[in-house]
Amino acid sequence: KMLELVKSDDACEPKQAVAVANRAVDADKVVGVVGHFCSSSTMPASEIYADADVLTITPASTNPQVTERGLPTMMRMCGRDDQQGIVAGDYIVKKLGAKRVAVIHDKDTYGQGLADATRAQLRKNGLTEVLYEGLTRGEKDFNALVTKIRSLNTDAVYFGGLHTEAGPLVRQMREQGVNAVFISGDGIVSEDFATAAGGVGFVKGVQMTFGADPRKNAAGKTVIEKFRAANYEPEGYTLYSYASMQVMAAALKGSGSTSGAKMAAWLKKNPVDTVMGPKAFDGKGDLQVSDYVMYSWDDKGKYAEVE
């Protein structure tokens, strides 16, 4: 059968994600899910999918608990925060040589989880943060927090969260004269980050962790060219989502079943060729190989791997 796409938006809200999941299972009768994006949405939604035996492949949810709960139908196409945090923590200490680090998070499952993983690695490297604090998602005025960061003479600020809060935070830091290096994770991997910051000038020099740029993988050349021909740049998690769909199709064909558990079991034994190269999964549903690297933003609102 041809695959039919059903689209839903959970707005990165857990309650809405549950409603989306129930509708997908009860009304749309889906046999697979590519999603969700935010870990805080993926986790409650995946419980519903698991009960309905629906294979779920998240392209972007990096909280370790996504695959640590033993759900037989839950898999992911990205790495984990406990892998990403190690890369960030080592980079801050060993490459940047930072001494006074503030760790900020957005109190969300993803953001705080990533901040905590990075904080743990900083401490493993013998560095204790000078500030650990949360901000509230949806807010735009962080000047009081920035004043506190400035008073502590920080030389680096690590933020766990999304570009919607990272943008205003880094702008207000620069407006208050805080020149500390701003580092974050894959939650800011979108060219919308520069817009959220109020302009490309504010994001110059920002560093972040993300998987090795899938646009450079020769396996995706034809698909990438098609995207660009349609005036769409397949940045961020675009190709992760495309690869998730390829894996879903391979599992349907390879297992000869629409049972999520059977499809997942097949995937855990069989690698799949994707636009991001061959992907193989472990028994938990995680990728066998994670490839986090550091990126830096320039004054044109673009990001590139740090040499």
N, C-alpha and C positions, 0 to 999 in steps of 0.2 A: 504494500500500500504506500501511497505518497504520504509524506509527513505533512501534517497540517499545523500551522503555528497559531497558538493562542497566547495573546499578550496580556499581561497584568502589571499593575504598578502598586507596590506596597509602601511607597514613599519613605522607605527605610524606617517604618514604624512597626514594632512587633505585633500590635493588635491588628493592624491592617494586613500584615503578612499572614496572620492566622485566617482572616476572612478570605484573602486571596487563595490560600491553600485549600480551604474548605470548598470554595467555589470551583477551583480547578479539579478537585476530586469528585465532588457530587454532581456539579452541573456540566462541566466540560469533559469529564471522564478521561483525563489526560493519562498517557502511559509513561511520561517522562517529564522532568522539569529541569531546565537550565536556569539556575538561580538558587537562592536569592542573592542579592549583592551584599547587603550588610549582615554581619554575623548575628547581630541581635534579631534580625528578621529570619535568617536562615534556620536558626536553632528551633524556635517554636513551630515554624512551618514544616520543618523536616520531620517532626514527630507525627504530624498528620499524614504526610506522604508515606512514612514508614508503615503506619497502621493500614494504609490503603495499598501497600506493596508497589509504590511508585518510585522508580529510580530518580534520584536527585543529584545533579552535578552542579555545584556552585563554581562559577568562574572566578570569584573574588573574595569569598569569606575566609579570612585567615586565622580567626580565633581557634586555638588548638581544640577546644571542646566541640567544635563542629564534627570532628571525626573521632573524638575520644569517648563518645557515649554508647558505642557499640551498635548503632543503627545499621542494619544490613543493607540499606538502600542509599546511604549517604556517601557521596564522594566529592572530591574537589580537584579543580584544574590549576589551582594556584598553590603557593607554599603556605607556611604557617608562621604565626607571630613569634613563636619561640625560635624559629629559624631566622626570621627577619630581625628580631631584636638583638640576636647575637652579632649579626653583621653591623647593625647601627651602633651598638655599644662598643664594639672593637674599633670601629672607624672613629668615633668621637674621642676615644682615649689614645689610640695608637697612631692615627693619621692626623687628626686635628690637634692633638696634644692639649685638649681642653682641660681646665682645672676646676672651673666653677660652672656647673651645669644645672640648669633648671629643667625639670621634667613636668610637662603639662599634659593633661588629657581632657577628653570631652565627656567623661563619666559614662560612656557607652561601652557595650560589650567589646566591640572592636577597638575603639580608641584607648580605653583604659588597659585592656589586655595587652596591646602593643606597647604602651608606655611602661607597663609593669615588666614586660619581657626585656625591654631595653634597659630599664633601671636595674634589673637583676644582673645584666651583663656588665653594666658600668661598675657595679659593686664587686663583681667577680674580678674586674680589672683593678680593684683597689680604689675606686673613686665613688664617694658618696655625694649625691646631689645636694645642692644648697637650697633647693625648693622643689616640693612635690605638691601639685595642686590641680584641681579640676575646674573646668569652666562649663557653662551650660550651653548645650547645642541650641542653635536658633538665635542666640544673642549676638550682637554686633559690637557692643561697647566693652572693650577689654582694657580700658586705660588704667583702671585701678590695679589690675593684675600686672600690667606693663610697668607701672610705677614701682611695684614690689620687685619685679625682675631687675629693673634698673638699680634699685637701692642695694641689691646684692652683688653688683658688679659681675654679672654673669658673662662668660665668654662663649657660651653655647646654650641654646634653648632647644630641647627636644619636645615635639608635640605629637601626641597620639590622637588622631581624629581625621576628619574630612576636610576637603578644600574650602567648604563653606565657612568654617570657623578659622582655619589656618590663614586664609587670605586677610581678613580684617586684623587678626592678631599680629601677623608680620608687618602689615602696614602701620599699625599703631606703635609697634616697637620702633620702626624707623622714624616715625614722626616725633617720637619722644627722644630720639637720639641714641637708642639702644642698637648697637652695631654687632651684637653677639651673632654668631653663626646660627641660622635657623635650620633645624633638621627635622624631617618627618618621615612618614612611611608611605605605603602605596595608596593611602586614602586621599592623597593630593595629586595623584597621577591623572591629571586632566588639564587641558589647556584652559579650562574654566577657572583654574586656580588664579591665574593672572587677573582675570576679570573680577573675581571675588576680592582680590587684594587692592583693586582700584587702579591697576595699571602695571605694565611689564617692569617698570623701574623698581617696583617694590619686591619683585620675586627674584631679581638677579642675585645669584650666589646662594639661593636656598638649596639645600641638599636633601635627598630622599633615597629611601630604599625601594627597589622594585625589581622584578625579574629581568633578566637580560632581555633587551629590546626584541620582541618577537618579529618586528618589522624587518630585522636584519637576517632572519632565518630564511634560507633559500627555499625551504619547503613551502613557504607561503607566498612566493613571488607572484604567481598567477592571480591568486585571490586578492592580494594587496593591490595589484595593478587594476583589478576590476573595481575595487573600492575607490581608488584615486580617480579612475575614469568617471566615476559617478560623483566626483567632487566631495568625497568623504575620506578624511584621513583616519586610518584604522589605528588610532593611538590607544593608550591606556589598556582597558580590558576588552576591547573589541575582538581581538584575535583569540583571547582566552575563551570568550563566549562562543566564537565560531568553532574553535577546537572542541569545546564541550558538546556542541551539536554533532560534530563528526563522531565523537566517542559514543554519544547516545545512539546514533544510527548504526555504528559498528556493533554495539551491544545487542540491539534489536535483531540484527542479521545473524551475528555470531552465536547468540544463545538460542535463537529460534523461538523466543518467548517474549511476552510483554510483562512478565513478572519482574518487578524491580529487583528482588533479591537474586533471581537467576541471572539477570543482566549484570548486576554488580559482581556476582561471583565469576562470571565469564571475564569481565574486565580485569579482575584481580589476577587472572592467569594469562591474559593475552594483551600484549602491547598493541597500540593503535597508532597508525601514521596520521598526523594532523598537520595543520598549517604552521604549527610550532615545532614540528619534528615529531619523532616517535615518543609516545607517552606511555609509561607503565606505572601501575598502581600497587601499593602494598596492601596488606590484609585489613588495614583500617579504612582504606579508601583514599589515602594520601598519595601524592606523586612519589615515586621512588627517588627522584632527583629534584632538588630545589635549587634555583639558580639566582638567588638575590645578589644584586650588586648596588653600588652607589651611583646616583645621578646628581647632576647639578643643573639649575635653571639659569638661563642667560637673560640679557636685557631685551630680548625679542619675544619673551614669553614661551620659549621652547626649552626642552630638557634633553640632555645627552649624558651618556655614561661617563663617569669620572675615570680618567686613565689610571 
